Amino acid sequence: MIAIRTASAAALGLTLLSLAAAPSATAAVAGDSNDSFQVSVSPTTIAAGGQVTLYASGCSGETTVSAGIFDSVTIGGGSGQRSAMVDWDAKQGAMYTVKFSCAGGPSRSVDLTIASGRTDPTPPPPVPHGVKAGVGGSLGGFDLQEIALGGALIAGALGGAYYFSRRRTGENDA
């Protein structure tokens, strides 16, 4: 049972680590007349209120970056990067399209996913009622076999104690 929990925790940790270290998304359309226009967003998955780095290169003019979850950003000609803060009200688990528009040139799009957990800068409102407490996990995780085995061990211990307390020795039988 402990091995299953440990393996599950290890798998979850590796998944989170691989998502955090995932390479940033890059968009380029093959066969386009201007294949030198490259764009990226890093990280590709961010919590609401987080900061993303926007990168564009290969545009001779300014690149305008827009999405529904942050204010429009302008990157100077040639190549460069800018940061943008994701709105706090971005929908958790949603995927948004970030559009890069080169002045007088092509446009590219990259998907940006909002992580399901977010940390608000403001504390949550107070709860107007008490907490619903349960059994606290004291009975959680037991199955019928474990309960039967525990009952058999207790019954065996009580039976053994009764047997040895009632047993007569041969010396007192006179």
N, C-alpha and C positions, 0 to 999 in steps of 0.2 A: 504494500500500500504506500509506504514511504517512497519507494523507487518510482512509482507512477507519478506522485506529486513532484518529486525532484526532476524527473524527465520533463514533465509539463512546464515547470518553471524554467528549466534550461532552454526548452524550445521557444518559449515566449521571449526570453531574454535575447536569444539569437535572432529572432524575428525583428525585435525592436532595434537591435544593433545594426542589422542589415538595412533596415529602412532609414536609419539615421545616417548611415554611410553610403547610401545610394547615390549614384552619380546624378548630376542635374540633367534635366531634360533639354534636349537640343532639337530645334526644328529647322528643317531645310527641305524644300521640295525638289526632287530629282527632275532633271530635264527643264527646269526653269531657266529663263534667259539670264538671271542674275543669281547664280548658285553661290556667290561669295557672301551673300547676306545671311549671316548666322545669328541666331538668338538663343538665349537660355534663361531659365528661372531656377534659382537655387535657394532653398530646397524646394522640391516639387510637392511635398506635403508639409503643411504648416498649421499651427494652431491659430485660432482667431486671435487677433491682436499681435501676432508675431511679425517679424520683419523678413522680407524676401529681398534677394539681390537679383536685379535684372541686368542682363548683359546683351549687347548687340555689337556686331562688327560687320564691315563690308558695305555700309550705307554711306554714300558720299555726302548726303545731307543729314538733317537731324532725324532721329528715330523717336516716334511718339509711342509710348506704351500705355495701354489702357485695359482696365478690367472693371467689373462691377463691384469689386471688393476693396479697391484702393483708388486714391486720386491719380489722375493721369500724370505720367512722368515723361520728361524729354531727355534723351541721351544725345550728346553732341555727335557731330559727323565723324566718320572713320570708325572707331571702336571705343567703347567705354561701358561703364556700369553705373547703376544708380540703385539706391535702396528705396523700398516702399513699405509702409506699414499696413498690414491687412486690417480691415475694419473689425471691430469687436462683435458686430452683429452678423458676421458671415455665418452662414448655415453650416453646422457641423456635419461632416461626412459628404458634403457637396463638392462637385468638381466645377471649377470656373475656368473659362477660357481667357488667357492673357494674350492680347493682340499687339503685335509689334508692327508699326507702319513706318516704312522708310519714306521720307519726303521725296516724291517723284520716282518712287521705285516700288518694289514688291512689298507684300505684307506676309507675316508669319504668325502662327498661333501656337501656344504651348498651354497644356492643361495644368492647372494648379488645384490640388486637393486640400480641403480643410479637414484637419484632424478631428477625431470625434471628441477628444478631451480638450477643454480649454480652461485657462486660468484667468478669471476676471480680476481686474485690479481693485474692484470694490468688493467688500465682504458680502456674503449672502444675507438676506433679510432674516431677522429672528423668527424662529418657529413659534407660532401662536399656541401650541399645545405641547404636551409632554411627548416623550418618545415611546414608541411601541416596542417594548422589550419582549423578546421571545424566550426560548429556552437557552439561547446563547450558544448554540452549537453543541450542547452537552449530549444531545441524542443524535445529532447529525452524523452521518457516515456509517452508522451501524446497520448491518443487515441481519437477516434471520439466522444465518449460520453463526455469526459472532455472538449473538444473544444466546443461542442454544448452547454453544460451547461454554460461555460464562456461567450459565445456569447449571450445566453438568459439573463444572469444576466446584461450584459452591455446594451443590448437593453432595458431591463426593467428599468434600472436606467435612461437612456436617455429619455425614454417615460414618466416616472414619473416626471422628471425635466421639460419637455416640458409642460405636463399637468398642473402642479402646477404654472408654470410661466405664462400661458395663462388664467388661471381661474380668473373670475371676482368675486368680492365680492358683496353682496347684498346692501351695503351701497352706492355704486357709481352708481347705476342703475337709478337714478332720471332723 
